[in-house]
């Protein structure tokens, strides 16, 4: 989960530093994939009872959804 969390902003930053919008969009796609990976691991952690506080689970899940929406909108805004 730590690796996924670090991967998201790292890929956004790397993509922003690239030479073309196409490359930036590609790295945003990788960041989205890392968020989905994080969401999956969060669900697994809840199912195997590593996360017992449902309100914390829901808070993190909502944060992931918000980040996904932001990334999708950013990706669409890039020409």
Backbone torsions as a table, in degrees:
resi	resn	phi	psi	omega
1	UNK	NA	-36.7	177.8
2	UNK	-62.5	-42.1	-178.8
3	UNK	-63.9	-42.0	178.1
4	UNK	-61.7	-44.9	-178.1
5	UNK	-61.1	-38.9	179.8
6	UNK	-76.3	-31.5	-177.7
7	UNK	-64.7	-34.8	-176.1
8	UNK	-60.3	-62.2	-178.6
9	UNK	-67.4	-27.8	179.1
10	UNK	-64.8	-42.5	179.2
11	UNK	-70.6	-35.5	175.5
12	UNK	-61.9	-46.5	-179.4
13	UNK	-63.8	-44.6	-179.3
14	UNK	-63.3	-42.7	179.0
15	UNK	-63.4	-38.8	179.4
16	UNK	-64.1	-27.9	-179.4
17	UNK	-86.7	-1.5	-179.8
18	UNK	-79.2	171.9	-172.2
19	UNK	-87.5	-10.5	-176.5
20	UNK	-140.0	157.2	176.5
21	UNK	-65.0	-33.4	178.5
22	UNK	-61.5	-43.0	178.0
23	UNK	-66.9	-39.4	177.9
24	UNK	-60.2	-46.1	178.7
25	UNK	-61.0	-37.7	178.3
26	UNK	-61.9	-43.8	179.9
27	UNK	-70.7	-31.5	173.2
28	UNK	-63.9	-37.2	176.5
29	UNK	-63.5	-38.2	177.0
30	UNK	-66.1	-39.9	177.6
31	UNK	-62.5	-40.3	176.8
32	UNK	-61.5	-43.9	178.1
33	UNK	-59.5	-39.7	178.1
34	UNK	-66.0	-35.8	177.2
35	UNK	-66.6	-40.4	176.7
36	UNK	-64.9	-37.7	176.2
37	UNK	-62.6	-44.0	177.9
38	UNK	-62.1	-42.8	179.1
39	UNK	-61.4	-42.1	178.0
40	UNK	-62.6	-44.5	179.2
41	UNK	-66.2	-33.7	176.2
42	UNK	-64.1	-44.5	178.9
43	UNK	-62.9	-43.8	178.6
44	UNK	-61.7	-43.6	179.3
45	UNK	-60.0	-38.3	177.5
46	UNK	-68.1	-43.4	-176.8
47	UNK	-65.7	-33.6	179.8
48	UNK	-94.6	13.6	173.4
49	UNK	68.0	25.1	172.2
50	UNK	-78.3	-24.8	173.5
51	UNK	-114.1	116.8	-177.4
52	UNK	-105.6	-20.2	-179.0
53	UNK	-87.6	99.1	-176.1
54	UNK	-61.7	-34.8	180.0
55	UNK	-65.4	-37.0	177.2
56	UNK	-67.4	-42.0	176.6
57	UNK	-57.3	-48.0	-178.9
58	UNK	-64.5	-38.3	178.3
59	UNK	-61.8	-46.9	-179.8
60	UNK	-67.1	-40.5	178.6
61	UNK	-61.5	-42.1	177.4
62	UNK	-65.2	-38.2	177.2
63	UNK	-62.5	-42.0	178.8
64	UNK	-62.8	-44.3	179.0
65	UNK	-60.8	-41.9	178.2
66	UNK	-63.1	-43.3	178.7
67	UNK	-64.0	-40.7	177.4
68	UNK	-60.7	-44.7	179.1
69	UNK	-61.1	-42.5	179.1
70	UNK	-62.7	-43.2	-178.9
71	UNK	-67.8	-40.2	177.8
72	UNK	-61.9	-42.8	179.0
73	UNK	-65.7	-41.7	177.7
74	UNK	-62.0	-43.5	-179.7
75	UNK	-61.8	-40.4	179.0
76	UNK	-68.5	-29.0	-177.2
77	UNK	-78.0	-14.3	-178.5
78	UNK	-85.5	124.2	-178.6
79	UNK	-82.2	NA	NA
